[in-house]
């Protein structure tokens, strides 16, 4: 299995920015999708942004224009640049990698993002 480790969460004021990182151990063969998900207290875990092995990206409507997902293949690391943060962005953010036709489906431990008003 691939192990994932998030970092970069913290406390920020509304309108501020944070950059999350997700470092992956090991290589993932074949087509895959990496993504960021978030879960607020009492809520389900929702997709924030995903990026495919081919480079295609997709974003939740609530973060379009504010968040940018990217990856550095040389560093085996995925990023989420979050700008113009809002209090409703407060959640635990998790990274995930899933093989399209394989069995790998790994989650990180999560990193807390808190946006104060």
C-alpha positions in Angstrom: 0.0 0.0 0.0 1.0 3.6 -0.5 1.3 5.7 2.6 0.3 9.4 2.6 1.3 12.1 5.0 -0.4 15.5 5.0 1.0 18.7 6.3 0.4 22.5 6.2 -2.8 22.8 8.0 -3.3 25.5 10.7 -5.3 28.5 11.9 -5.8 31.4 9.5 -8.1 34.4 9.3 -10.8 34.7 6.7 -9.3 35.9 3.4 -6.0 34.3 4.1 -4.1 31.5 2.4 -2.7 28.1 3.2 -0.9 25.4 1.2 -1.4 21.8 2.1 1.1 19.1 1.1 0.6 15.4 0.7 3.8 13.3 0.5 3.4 9.8 -0.9 5.7 6.9 -0.1 6.2 4.4 -2.9 5.1 4.5 -6.6 1.7 3.9 -8.0 1.5 1.9 -11.2 -1.0 2.6 -13.9 -3.7 5.2 -14.0 -4.6 6.8 -10.7 -6.5 9.7 -9.2 -5.1 11.7 -6.3 -7.3 14.1 -4.4 -8.1 16.3 -1.4 -11.2 15.7 0.7 -12.5 17.4 3.7 -14.8 16.6 6.6 -16.3 19.1 9.0 -17.7 18.0 12.4 -20.9 16.1 12.0 -20.7 16.1 8.2 -19.7 13.6 5.6 -16.4 13.6 3.9 -16.6 15.5 0.6 -14.3 15.9 -2.4 -12.5 19.2 -2.6 -10.2 18.7 -5.7 -8.8 15.8 -7.6 -6.0 15.4 -10.2 -5.6 12.4 -12.4 -2.3 10.7 -13.4 -2.9 12.4 -16.8 -3.1 15.8 -15.2 -6.8 16.5 -15.4 -8.3 18.3 -12.5 -11.7 18.8 -11.0 -13.0 20.9 -8.2 -16.0 21.2 -5.9 -18.1 24.2 -6.9 -17.5 25.7 -3.5 -13.8 26.1 -4.0 -13.5 26.8 -7.7 -11.4 29.9 -8.4 -10.0 29.8 -4.8 -8.2 26.5 -4.5 -5.6 24.9 -6.9 -4.5 21.3 -6.9 -1.1 20.4 -8.2 1.5 17.7 -7.9 5.3 17.4 -8.2 6.0 13.9 -9.6 9.8 14.2 -8.8 8.9 14.7 -5.2 6.0 12.3 -5.1 4.0 15.2 -3.5 0.6 16.7 -4.1 -0.4 20.2 -3.1 -3.5 22.2 -2.4 -3.1 25.9 -2.6 -6.0 27.5 -0.7 -6.7 31.3 -1.2 -9.5 33.6 0.0 -10.3 31.1 2.7 -13.7 31.3 4.4 -14.9 30.1 7.8 -16.9 27.4 6.0 -13.6 25.9 4.7 -12.9 24.8 8.3 -12.5 21.0 8.3 -10.0 18.2 8.5 -8.4 17.8 5.1 -7.4 14.4 3.9 -5.5 13.3 0.9 -6.3 10.2 -1.0 -4.8 8.1 -3.9 -6.8 5.5 -5.8 -5.8 3.3 -8.6 -8.3 3.4 -11.4 -8.0 -0.4 -12.2 -6.0 -1.6 -9.1 -6.5 -2.2 -5.5 -4.6 0.8 -4.0 -6.9 3.2 -2.2 -5.0 5.0 0.6 -5.8 7.9 2.9 -3.6 10.2 4.9 -4.2 10.9 8.6 -5.7 14.3 7.9 -4.7 17.9 8.8 -6.9 20.4 10.5 -7.7 23.7 8.8 -9.4 26.3 10.8 -10.5 29.7 9.3 -11.6 32.3 11.8 -14.0 35.1 10.9 
